[in-house]
Amino acid sequence: MVPHHILISKLERCGFDGWTTRWIRNWLKGCSQRVVINGFMSRWRLVTSGVPQGSVLGPVLFNVFINDISDGIECTLSKFADDTKPSGVVDMEEGRDAIQRDLDRLERWARVNLMRFNMAKCKVLHLGRRNPRHLYRLEGAVLENSSAEKDLGVLMDDKLNTSQQCAPAAWKPNGILGSIMRGVMSRDRVIVPLYSALVRPHLEYYVQVWSPQYRKDRAVGEGPEEGHKDDQGAGAPPLQGQAEGAGLVQPGEEKAAR
């Protein structure tokens, strides 16, 4: 949660004028909340951290709040919303020490800004065939090694192989297309917009990153998936065949999209 008093001081340091800072302070203050469990209610308490959910200003203010998290960082630091990923080349012990120093800086930043990292989600992904797989610490605990991690919805393993991403990427649109085919009676005007809005985005999302490299991965999207059943209990028809059978794409178009 973002403490309001620290956020306001960062807005002032970023050069926001007094009127804008006061407007944001007035927008944040005065909110109260309480908890209700099984009909029992707690007392009202003032909200001194966080921003209203679903607001337009919320993500902007959070970006302002974490803007200085990269100050003094030696390695590459990638930030997207509340995901922070330090990365670096470790071919000598100096590289390992640099990453550990950056983790210590991140820990100090969190302590100063009254925040904490979710240690259950903090893991190390080692890349490279002869990676020494050093151990790293954060908040006094050794970080767990991971063989694969999901980044912006794309699952990638420690060999930069996206095979684990291909099956889920095919299952979901296959199921959606099957539901459309079963649930839509008149397909003349409705099914094409439904396919374009609900199915195709799943096939094209970050396809430049996880596009199947192996024949077995390409077959996942073109053949029936094991264990996927329709309402009659039979195996679901291939995603490619369903799309072509409905007249949504020309043969080979989806293969090119993937």
Buried (B, 14 or more C-beta within 10 A) or exposed (E): EBBBEBBBEBBEEEEBEEEEBEEBBEBBEEEEEEEEEEEEEEEEEEBEBBBEEEEEEBEEBBEBBBEBBBEEBBBEBEEEEEEBEBEBEBEEEEBBEBBBBBBEBBBEBBEEBEBEBEEEEBBBBEEEEEEEEBEBEBBEEEBEBEEBBEBEEBBBBBEEBBBBBBBEBBBBBBBBBBBBBEEEEEBEEEBBEBBEEBBBEBBBBBBEBBBBEEEEBBEBBBBBBEEBEBEEEEEBBBBBBBBBEBEBBEEEEBEEEB
